[in-house]
Amino acid sequence: QYDNNPDHYRGRNITYFDTIESAFNYSEEIENPLIFIHAGVYKGEFLIIDTNVAMVGAAAGNVAENVVLERDTESTITFVEGARDSYLGYVTLKFTPDVSSSVPHHKHYCLEVTENCSPTIDHCIIRSASVVGAAVCVSGKQAEPNIKHCDISDCENVGLYITDHAQGIYEENEISRNALAGVWVKNQANPIMRRNHIHHGRDVGVFTFDNGLGYFETNDIHNNRIAGFEVKAGAYPTVVLCEIHNGQTGGIYVHENGRGQFIENKIHSNNFAGVWITSHSNPTIRRNEIYNGHQGGVYIFGEGRGLIEHNNIYGNALAGIQIRTNSDPIVRYNKIHQGKHGGIYVHEKGQGLIEENEVYANTLAGVWITTGSIPVLRRNRIHSGKQVGVYFYDNGHGRLEDNDIFNHLYSGVQIRTGSNPIICRNKIWGGQNGGVLVYNGGLGILEQNEIFDNAMAGVWIKTDSNPTLRRNKIYDGRDGGVCIFNGGKGILEENDIFRNAQAGVLISTQSHPVLKRNRIFDGLAAGVEITNNATATLEYNQIFNNRFGGLCLASGVNPILKGNRIFENHNAVEKAVSTGQCLYKISSYTSFPMHDFYRCRTCNTTDRNAICVNCIKTCHAGHDVEFIRHDRFFCDCGAGTLSNQCQLQGEPTQDTDTLYDSAAPMESHTLMVN
């Protein structure tokens, strides 16, 4: 070109060449040479760079788009030992192999950086049509390029492949819409990748495997077809301050002995779980925001492990953390809240040490434990849920120790269907449906818990359940202390049950518990009431200072009694009867003193109505009356619900039928599982 038009180049002391290859060969004799590559498409050039040459695209408009280097065999450009300080910038690199050719090209690339060199690749556009291999390959010890501001997109293979102990710095690159992973890191490779945009890949965003490493900081990884970040087979990356979101499957997937640290990332809006951990993997997931997933937050299964700590996990469609199939993570100091499902779900023989988390305001149970699972939960705060606090069902076991469980719309703890947890030293309060509910064959050992200020019974035991309660303090309940009915059993030993609004212990409907060495005192109703064909074994209990009486037995009840001390009870019921008062005077319609009750045929009261003995004598004198039994009731005559007004009581109250048992608890229906 110079020979054809020398006037065009007049006044410039620059050497001109028709090919990049010839310019490079010429430059090898020059120290720190600079080659400007002018606009054009340079095909078939054989470029292996082994010096500190700088090659820069030079063209009008978008420079890189107008300076194109293209090959269809072997690598488009290769940097090898000697290219320690070389530079390539503002060009397009293309690798377009002939698909009909029989020449294998799986080890050929657009850009190849080999061992012992550290070129700078800047503002390049990199495209590969090869369906195998990668667009960019960095391999070998001391392969340490600085690749920045490049666009590695629309390739039919992997975008960036770093392997075999290679390192390097990769910053502010656009890596998108590639057919395979955006980035592969394997075999002890340890790159530093910062501020890259890795998105809309047809496979995973970043894939570290076969002992790959890497430090990944402030990358935006999103809308990839598989996980945003995958760790496999001994890989051990560090991922910090990245945003991993809108993945078509999950956010982070760690499997087959994967490890790594994931710290202060935002992981959100992924179609599957934000983080998956499985098959003996053991990553550290720390101080991340994991939120608004279309399924769960963190999902640990298939013997996964991991340290999950100090994360903020919220707004996920399924459980915030799910642990299953013999997985055994450590979960601590997390906030798990505002989930559209439950908080923590442990099932199918899941394990785990779950400590000092705050689990609150979830739509379903705070914690579920089921199907042979045995986690340990210690020092958590589980509160303000819209259903149960901790729910053991279908042979869920484990230990619940030193937790605060409070302010749930249902019970604080529910145990059913063969579940047998150990529940020790917890504080359980503020349940709108009671403190602890054991039902449908539930078991469990409850020891040294504080159960107080619940809206219904502190502990419910029903339907063939048989728990053991030892040395608990059950007090200040807005209903009864312990309520056992519908065939409930149980052993109650050495508990303090006191200051409850209803009976300290109510036993009803074919139940038969054993009470030994308990102290039942300072109740606002009776100490122990047994009714409705129930019985009990009471040995060496102290029952004292209760308002209505100590031990109150309905008609036909014959418990086994041995060595009990029943003393200094106020016996308000007997006192009211002996002074001619209507029993409604001492009970209102909120409690149920035990005494003789009657029906008046003249006033046509039903079986659901009850009239105390003094109203029979006074208000229904001369009527056709019938003794029903000695049992729990409040007086409907005094309540003003009968046709003629009570002469012993003041103004009538709301109409209500007499209830012989405390209101039944709501059973949790949180069986919509992940």
C-alpha positions in Angstrom: 0.0 0.0 0.0 2.9 2.4 0.8 4.4 1.7 -2.6 1.1 2.4 -4.4 0.4 5.7 -2.6 3.5 7.2 -1.0 2.0 10.7 -0.8 -0.6 9.4 1.6 2.1 8.6 4.1 4.3 11.7 3.6 5.6 13.4 6.8 5.2 10.3 9.0 8.2 8.4 10.4 6.2 5.2 10.7 6.8 1.8 9.1 3.8 0.3 7.3 2.8 -3.3 6.7 0.0 -5.1 4.9 -0.4 -7.8 7.6 -0.3 -7.9 11.3 1.9 -10.9 11.2 4.6 -9.1 9.2 4.4 -6.0 11.4 4.8 -8.3 14.5 7.8 -10.1 12.9 9.4 -6.7 12.2 8.7 -5.4 15.7 10.6 -8.3 17.4 13.9 -6.4 17.0 12.4 -3.2 18.6 12.2 -2.5 22.3 8.6 -2.0 23.5 7.1 -1.7 20.0 3.7 -0.3 19.2 1.6 -1.6 16.3 -1.5 0.3 15.2 -4.0 -2.0 13.4 -6.1 0.0 11.0 -9.7 -0.8 10.0 -10.2 -4.0 8.1 -10.8 -7.7 8.4 -7.6 -9.6 8.9 -8.2 -13.3 8.1 -5.9 -16.2 8.6 -3.1 -14.4 10.3 -0.8 -16.6 12.4 -0.3 -14.6 15.6 1.7 -16.1 18.5 2.9 -13.2 20.7 6.1 -13.8 22.7 7.3 -10.2 23.2 6.1 -7.0 25.0 4.5 -5.7 21.9 1.5 -3.3 22.1 -1.2 -3.7 19.4 -4.0 -1.2 19.3 -6.9 -0.9 16.9 -7.1 2.4 15.0 -10.2 3.3 13.1 -13.1 5.8 12.9 -16.2 5.3 14.9 -16.4 2.2 17.1 -12.8 1.2 16.8 -13.1 -2.4 18.0 -16.0 -3.2 15.6 -14.0 -2.0 12.6 -10.7 -3.8 13.3 -11.4 -7.6 13.0 -8.9 -10.4 13.4 -10.4 -13.8 12.3 -9.3 -17.4 11.9 -11.0 -20.6 11.2 -8.2 -23.0 12.3 -6.0 -22.9 15.4 -6.4 -19.9 17.8 -6.9 -16.4 16.5 -4.2 -15.0 18.7 -2.0 -16.7 21.3 0.1 -15.1 24.0 3.0 -17.2 25.2 6.1 -16.9 27.5 7.9 -13.6 26.8 4.7 -11.6 26.5 5.0 -10.3 30.1 3.9 -6.7 29.4 2.3 -7.0 26.0 -1.0 -5.2 25.2 -3.9 -5.8 22.8 -6.7 -3.4 22.7 -9.7 -2.1 20.6 -10.0 -5.0 18.2 -12.5 -7.7 17.5 -11.3 -11.3 17.7 -13.3 -14.0 15.9 -12.8 -17.8 15.7 -15.0 -19.3 13.0 -14.0 -22.9 12.3 -15.4 -24.7 9.3 -17.9 -27.1 10.8 -17.5 -29.5 7.9 -13.7 -29.8 8.5 -12.3 -32.9 10.0 -9.6 -31.0 11.8 -10.3 -31.0 15.6 -10.4 -27.6 17.2 -11.5 -28.2 20.7 -8.2 -26.7 22.0 -8.3 -23.7 19.7 -9.7 -20.4 20.8 -10.3 -16.8 19.9 -7.8 -15.7 22.5 -5.3 -18.0 24.2 -3.0 -17.0 27.1 -0.5 -19.6 28.1 1.9 -20.0 31.0 4.5 -17.4 32.1 2.9 -14.4 30.4 0.7 -11.5 31.5 -0.7 -9.5 28.6 -3.3 -6.8 29.0 -6.4 -7.3 26.8 -8.5 -4.2 26.7 -11.7 -3.1 25.1 -11.8 -6.1 22.7 -14.8 -7.8 21.2 -14.4 -11.6 21.3 -16.7 -14.0 19.3 -16.4 -17.7 18.8 -18.5 -19.9 16.5 -16.9 -23.1 17.7 -19.3 -25.5 19.5 -16.5 -26.9 21.6 -13.8 -25.3 23.8 -14.1 -21.7 24.7 -13.8 -18.2 23.3 -11.0 -17.3 25.7 -8.6 -19.8 27.3 -6.1 -18.9 30.0 -4.0 -21.8 31.2 -0.8 -22.7 32.9 1.2 -21.5 35.8 1.9 -17.8 35.9 -0.6 -17.2 33.1 -1.7 -13.9 34.5 -3.5 -11.7 32.0 -5.3 -8.5 32.7 -8.5 -8.7 30.7 -10.7 -5.7 31.0 -13.6 -3.9 29.3 -14.0 -6.8 26.9 -17.2 -8.1 25.4 -17.2 -11.9 25.3 -20.7 -12.7 24.1 -22.8 -14.7 21.6 -20.3 -17.5 21.5 -21.3 -21.0 20.8 -19.2 -22.4 23.6 -17.8 -21.3 27.0 -17.0 -17.6 27.2 -14.0 -17.4 29.4 -12.0 -20.6 30.5 -9.3 -20.3 33.1 -7.5 -23.5 34.1 -4.3 -25.3 35.2 -3.1 -22.9 37.9 -3.7 -19.8 35.8 -4.5 -16.6 37.5 -5.0 -13.1 36.2 -7.3 -10.1 36.8 -10.6 -9.8 34.8 -12.5 -6.6 35.3 -15.6 -4.9 33.8 -16.1 -7.4 31.1 -19.4 -8.1 29.4 -19.9 -11.9 29.3 -23.3 -12.7 27.9 -25.5 -14.9 25.8 -23.0 -17.7 25.5 -24.1 -21.2 24.7 -22.3 -22.8 27.6 -21.0 -21.3 30.8 -20.1 -17.6 30.8 -17.0 -18.5 32.9 -15.2 -21.8 33.7 -12.6 -22.0 36.4 -10.9 -25.4 37.1 -7.8 -27.2 38.2 -6.3 -24.8 40.7 -6.9 -21.8 38.6 -7.3 -18.7 40.8 -8.4 -15.6 38.9 -9.6 -12.3 40.4 -12.8 -11.2 38.7 -14.3 -7.8 39.5 -17.3 -5.8 38.2 -18.1 -8.1 35.4 -21.5 -8.4 33.9 -22.3 -12.1 33.3 -25.8 -12.6 32.0 -28.3 -14.3 29.8 -26.2 -17.3 29.2 -27.7 -20.5 27.9 -26.0 -22.5 30.6 -24.6 -21.5 34.0 -23.1 -18.0 34.7 -19.9 -19.0 36.4 -18.8 -22.6 36.8 -16.0 -23.5 39.2 -15.1 -27.2 39.3 -12.3 -29.8 39.6 -10.6 -27.8 42.4 -11.0 -24.4 40.7 -10.5 -21.3 42.9 -11.0 -17.6 42.2 -11.9 -14.4 43.9 -15.2 -12.9 42.5 -16.2 -9.4 43.7 -19.0 -7.1 42.7 -20.0 -9.0 39.6 -23.6 -8.8 38.3 -24.7 -12.3 37.4 -28.3 -12.7 36.2 -30.8 -14.3 33.8 -28.7 -17.4 33.2 -30.5 -20.5 32.1 -29.0 -22.7 34.9 -27.5 -21.5 38.2 -25.9 -18.1 38.4 -22.8 -19.6 40.1 -22.0 -23.3 40.3 -19.4 -25.0 42.5 -18.5 -28.6 42.0 -15.9 -31.3 42.6 -13.6 -29.7 45.2 -13.8 -26.2 43.8 -13.2 -23.5 46.4 -14.0 -19.9 45.2 -14.6 -16.8 47.2 -17.6 -14.8 46.0 -18.0 -11.3 47.6 -20.5 -8.4 47.0 -21.9 -10.0 43.9 -25.5 -9.7 42.8 -26.8 -13.1 41.6 -30.4 -12.8 40.5 -33.2 -13.8 38.1 -31.6 -17.2 37.3 -33.9 -19.5 35.4 -33.1 -22.2 37.9 -31.2 -21.4 41.1 -28.8 -18.7 42.3 -25.8 -20.6 43.7 -25.4 -24.4 43.3 -22.7 -26.1 45.4 -22.4 -29.9 44.9 -20.1 -32.9 44.8 -17.8 -31.8 47.6 -17.9 -28.2 46.6 -16.7 -25.6 49.0 -16.1 -21.8 48.9 -17.1 -18.6 50.7 -20.1 -16.6 49.6 -20.0 -13.3 51.5 -22.2 -10.2 51.4 -23.9 -11.0 48.1 -27.4 -10.2 47.0 -29.1 -13.4 45.9 -32.6 -12.8 44.8 -35.5 -13.4 42.4 -34.2 -16.8 41.2 -36.7 -19.3 39.9 -35.5 -22.1 42.2 -33.7 -21.8 45.6 -31.3 -18.9 46.1 -28.6 -21.3 47.3 -28.5 -25.1 46.8 -26.0 -27.3 48.8 -25.8 -31.0 48.2 -23.6 -34.2 48.0 -21.1 -33.6 50.8 -20.5 -30.0 49.9 -19.5 -27.6 52.7 -19.5 -23.9 51.7 -19.6 -20.9 53.9 -22.7 -18.7 53.2 -22.2 -15.5 55.2 -23.8 -12.1 55.5 -25.8 -12.4 52.3 -29.2 -11.0 51.4 -31.2 -14.0 50.1 -34.7 -12.8 49.2 -37.7 -12.9 46.9 -36.9 -16.4 45.5 -39.6 -18.1 43.5 -39.0 -21.1 45.6 -36.9 -21.3 48.8 -34.0 -19.3 50.2 -31.3 -21.9 51.1 -31.9 -25.6 50.2 -29.5 -28.2 51.7 -30.1 -31.8 50.6 -28.4 -35.1 49.8 -25.9 -35.1 52.7 -25.0 -31.4 52.2 -23.3 -29.4 54.9 -22.3 -25.8 55.1 -22.0 -22.9 57.5 -25.0 -20.6 57.0 -24.5 -17.5 59.2 -25.5 -13.8 59.5 -27.7 -13.9 56.4 -30.9 -12.0 55.9 -33.3 -14.4 54.3 -36.8 -13.1 53.5 -39.7 -12.9 51.2 -39.1 -16.3 49.6 -42.0 -18.3 48.2 -41.0 -21.6 50.0 -39.1 -22.2 53.2 -36.3 -19.7 54.1 -34.0 -22.7 54.8 -34.8 -26.3 53.9 -32.7 -29.2 55.3 -33.4 -32.8 54.1 -31.9 -36.2 53.3 -29.2 -36.6 56.0 -27.9 -33.1 55.5 -26.2 -31.5 58.5 -25.4 -27.8 58.2 -24.6 -25.2 60.8 -27.2 -22.5 60.7 -26.6 -19.5 63.0 -27.2 -15.8 63.5 -29.5 -15.5 60.4 -32.7 -13.5 60.2 -35.4 -15.6 58.4 -38.6 -13.7 58.0 -41.5 -12.5 56.0 -41.5 -15.8 54.1 -44.6 -16.6 52.1 -44.2 -20.2 53.4 -42.4 -21.3 56.5 -39.1 -20.3 58.1 -36.9 -23.5 58.5 -38.1 -26.9 57.2 -36.2 -30.0 58.3 -37.4 -33.3 56.8 -36.5 -36.7 55.5 -33.8 -37.4 58.1 -32.4 -33.9 58.0 -30.1 -32.8 60.8 -28.3 -29.6 61.5 -27.2 -27.3 64.3 -29.5 -24.3 64.3 -28.4 -21.6 66.7 -29.2 -18.0 67.6 -31.3 -17.3 64.5 -34.3 -14.9 64.5 -37.2 -16.6 62.7 -40.2 -14.4 62.6 -43.3 -13.2 60.7 -43.5 -16.2 58.3 -46.8 -17.2 56.8 -46.6 -20.8 57.9 -44.7 -22.5 60.7 -41.5 -20.9 62.0 -39.8 -24.3 62.0 -41.1 -27.6 60.8 -39.4 -30.9 61.8 -40.7 -34.1 60.3 -40.0 -37.6 58.8 -37.2 -38.8 61.0 -35.3 -35.6 61.2 -33.2 -34.8 64.3 -31.9 -31.2 64.2 -30.6 -29.3 67.3 -32.1 -25.9 67.8 -30.5 -23.7 70.5 -30.9 -20.1 71.5 -33.1 -19.1 68.6 -35.8 -16.4 68.7 -38.9 -17.8 66.9 -41.7 -15.4 67.0 -44.6 -13.5 65.5 -45.5 -16.2 63.0 -48.9 -16.5 61.4 -49.2 -20.2 62.4 -47.1 -22.4 64.7 -43.7 -21.6 66.1 -42.1 -25.0 66.0 -44.0 -27.9 64.5 -42.9 -31.6 65.0 -44.9 -34.1 63.0 -44.7 -37.5 61.3 -41.8 -38.8 63.5 -40.0 -35.5 63.6 -37.5 -35.5 66.5 -34.5 -33.4 67.6 -33.6 -31.1 70.4 -35.2 -27.7 71.2 -33.0 -26.0 73.8 -32.9 -22.5 75.3 -35.1 -20.9 72.6 -37.5 -18.0 72.9 -40.7 -19.0 71.2 -43.4 -16.3 71.4 -46.4 -14.5 69.9 -47.6 -17.0 67.3 -51.1 -17.0 66.0 -51.3 -20.8 66.7 -49.4 -22.6 69.4 -45.8 -22.0 70.2 -44.9 -25.7 69.8 -46.9 -28.5 68.2 -46.0 -32.2 68.4 -48.0 -35.0 66.7 -48.0 -38.3 64.9 -45.1 -40.2 66.6 -42.8 -37.2 66.9 -40.6 -37.4 70.0 -38.4 -34.3 70.5 -36.5 -33.2 73.6 -37.6 -29.7 74.6 -35.5 -28.1 77.3 -35.1 -24.7 78.9 -37.2 -22.8 76.4 -39.4 -19.8 77.0 -42.7 -20.3 75.3 -45.2 -17.4 75.6 -47.8 -15.3 73.9 -49.3 -18.1 71.8 -52.8 -17.2 70.7 -53.7 -20.9 70.6 -51.7 -22.1 73.6 -48.1 -22.8 74.5 -47.5 -26.4 73.6 -50.0 -28.7 71.8 -49.3 -32.5 71.8 -51.9 -34.4 69.8 -52.6 -37.4 67.5 -50.1 -39.8 69.1 -47.4 -37.2 69.8 -44.7 -37.9 72.4 -41.8 -35.7 73.5 -39.9 -34.9 76.7 -40.4 -31.3 78.0 -38.1 -30.3 80.8 -37.3 -27.1 82.6 -39.3 -24.9 80.2 -41.1 -21.7 81.1 -44.5 -21.7 79.5 -46.5 -18.5 80.3 -48.9 -15.9 79.2 -50.5 -18.0 76.5 -54.0 -17.2 75.4 -55.2 -20.8 75.8 -53.7 -23.7 77.8 -50.0 -23.7 78.5 -49.8 -27.3 77.5 -52.5 -29.3 75.6 -52.3 -33.1 75.5 -55.0 -34.9 73.5 -55.8 -37.8 71.2 -53.6 -40.6 72.5 -50.6 -38.5 73.0 -48.1 -39.4 75.7 -45.5 -36.8 76.5 -43.3 -36.4 79.6 -43.3 -33.0 81.3 -40.7 -32.6 84.0 -39.7 -29.5 86.1 -41.4 -27.0 83.9 -42.9 -23.8 85.1 -46.3 -23.3 83.6 -47.8 -20.0 84.8 -49.8 -16.9 84.1 -51.8 -18.5 81.4 -54.9 -16.8 80.2 -56.6 -20.2 80.2 -55.6 -23.4 82.0 -52.1 -24.6 82.9 -52.3 -28.1 81.4 -55.3 -29.4 79.6 -55.5 -33.2 78.9 -58.5 -34.6 76.9 -59.7 -37.0 74.2 -57.7 -39.9 75.4 -54.6 -38.0 76.3 -52.0 -39.5 78.6 -48.7 -38.2 79.7 -46.4 -38.1 82.7 -46.2 -34.8 84.6 -43.4 -34.8 87.2 -42.1 -32.0 89.5 -43.7 -29.2 87.5 -44.7 -25.9 89.1 -48.1 -24.9 87.7 -49.3 -21.6 89.1 -51.3 -18.4 88.6 -53.3 -19.7 85.6 -56.7 -18.2 84.8 -58.4 -21.6 84.6 -57.7 -25.0 86.2 -54.0 -25.7 86.8 -54.6 -29.2 85.3 -57.8 -30.1 83.5 -58.3 -33.8 82.7 -61.2 -34.8 80.5 -62.8 -37.3 78.1 -61.2 -40.7 78.6 -57.8 -39.3 79.4 -55.5 -40.9 82.0 -52.3 -39.1 82.8 -49.9 -39.6 85.7 -49.1 -36.6 87.9 -46.2 -37.0 90.4 -44.6 -34.5 92.8 -46.0 -31.4 91.0 -46.9 -28.2 92.8 -50.2 -26.7 91.5 -50.9 -23.4 93.2 -52.2 -19.9 93.2 -54.6 -20.6 90.4 -57.6 -18.4 89.7 -59.9 -21.4 89.4 -59.3 -25.0 90.6 -56.0 -26.8 91.1 -56.9 -30.1 89.4 -60.2 -30.9 87.7 -61.1 -34.3 86.4 -64.3 -34.7 84.3 -66.1 -36.5 81.4 -65.1 -40.2 82.2 -61.4 -39.3 82.6 -59.2 -40.6 85.3 -55.7 -40.0 86.5 -53.0 -41.2 88.9 -52.0 -38.5 91.3 -49.1 -39.2 93.7 -47.3 -36.9 96.1 -48.5 -33.6 94.5 -49.0 -30.4 96.4 -52.2 -28.5 95.5 -52.7 -25.3 97.4 -53.9 -21.7 97.4 -56.2 -22.2 94.4 -59.4 -20.1 94.2 -62.1 -22.6 93.4 -60.6 -25.6 95.3 -57.7 -28.1 95.2 -58.9 -31.3 93.6 -62.3 -31.2 91.9 -63.8 -34.5 90.7 -66.9 -34.7 88.4 -69.5 -37.4 88.9 -68.2 -40.9 88.2 -64.5 -40.0 88.3 -62.3 -42.2 90.5 -58.6 -41.3 90.2 -55.8 -43.2 91.9 -54.6 -41.0 94.7 -51.5 -41.4 96.9 -49.7 -39.1 99.2 -51.0 -35.9 97.8 -51.1 -32.7 100.0 -54.2 -30.6 99.3 -54.2 -27.6 101.5 -55.1 -23.9 102.0 -57.3 -23.7 98.9 -59.8 -20.9 99.0 -62.8 -23.1 98.1 -64.7 -20.1 96.6 -67.3 -22.4 95.0 -68.3 -24.0 98.3 -68.3 -20.7 100.0 -70.6 -19.2 97.3 -73.0 -22.1 97.6 -73.0 -22.0 101.4 -73.8 -18.2 101.4 -76.6 -18.6 98.9 -74.9 -16.9 95.9 -75.4 -17.8 92.3 -72.2 -19.4 91.1 -72.2 -17.1 88.1 -71.2 -14.4 90.6 -67.7 -16.0 91.0 -67.3 -17.4 87.5 -68.8 -15.0 85.0 -68.9 -16.8 81.6 -65.1 -17.1 81.5 -64.6 -20.0 83.9 -66.3 -23.2 84.9 -66.5 -23.9 88.6 -67.2 -27.5 89.5 -70.4 -28.2 91.6 -73.8 -29.8 91.3 -75.8 -28.6 88.3 -79.4 -29.0 87.4 -81.9 -28.6 84.6 -85.4 -27.0 84.9 -88.0 -28.8 82.8 -90.5 -26.1 83.6 -88.3 -23.5 81.9 -87.5 -26.0 79.2 -83.7 -25.7 79.4 -81.7 -28.0 77.2 -78.8 -30.3 78.0 -76.4 -27.6 77.1 -77.8 -25.3 79.8 -76.9 -25.7 83.5 -78.4 -24.1 86.7 -76.6 -23.9 90.0 -78.1 -25.3 93.2 -78.9 -21.8 94.7 -80.7 -20.7 91.5 -82.7 -24.0 91.6 -83.7 -23.2 95.2 -84.5 -19.6 94.6 -85.2 -18.7 91.0 -86.8 -22.1 90.1 -88.5 -22.9 93.4 -91.6 -25.1 92.8 -90.5 -25.9 89.2 -90.0 -29.4 87.8 -86.2 -29.7 88.2 -83.7 -32.5 87.6 -80.2 -33.0 89.1 -77.8 -33.7 86.2 -74.3 -34.3 87.7 -71.4 -32.8 89.6 -69.3 -31.2 86.9 -67.7 -28.0 85.4 -70.1 -25.4 84.3 -71.2 -21.8 84.7 -74.8 -21.0 85.6 -77.0 -20.0 82.7 -79.6 -18.6 85.0 -77.1 -16.2 86.5 -75.8 -15.4 83.0 -79.3 -14.3 82.0 -79.7 -16.6 79.1 -82.9 -18.3 80.3 -86.4 -17.0 79.9 -87.0 -15.8 83.5 -84.5 -13.4 85.1 -82.1 -14.6 87.8 -83.1 -13.3 91.2 -79.6 -13.8 92.6 -77.7 -12.0 89.9 -77.6 -8.5 88.3 -77.9 -7.6 84.7 -77.9 -10.4 82.1 -74.8 -10.9 79.9 -74.4 -12.3 76.4 -76.2 -15.5 75.4 -73.9 -18.5 75.4 -74.1 -22.2 76.0 -72.3 -23.8 78.9 -69.0 -25.4 77.9 -67.7 -28.4 79.9 -64.2 -28.2 78.5 -61.9 -25.4 77.6 -62.1 -24.4 74.0 -60.3 -26.9 71.7 -57.0 -25.7 70.1 -56.5 -25.1 66.4 -54.4 -27.9 64.9 -51.9 -26.7 62.4 -52.4 -27.5 58.8 -49.0 -26.5 57.6 -48.5 -29.6 55.4 -48.0 -27.7 52.2 -44.3 -28.6 52.0 -41.5 -27.8 49.6 
